[in-house]
Amino acid sequence: MSDSQPVVFIVTIARFPLGNLVATPGALENIPNSEIQTALNRHMVGDWGELDPHDVRVNENALAHGGRLLSAYASTQGVRFYIITEADRSATTVLLPEEY
């Protein structure tokens, strides 16, 4: 009999394509890659992070009718950053607010 634990897979379905993934030098220097990946996963399923209700509505409208998508997150070290997917879904950028 094996003492191993069962493997659990969590499947998430992206609500939109991310296109080409890019990150600014500031984002790459200040945010761990694992935290960028976690935030990208949240972004693509529509967890917009730390947005106010108005900006959440803007994103939901952009999903339905086309438009740019913006998410805002903070790293475990408190570094705020954005993820922006272009309206045509050709690219998604990770960047710091001062790089916007």
Order of alpha helices (4+ residues) and beta strands (2+ residues): beta-alpha-alpha-alpha-beta-beta-beta
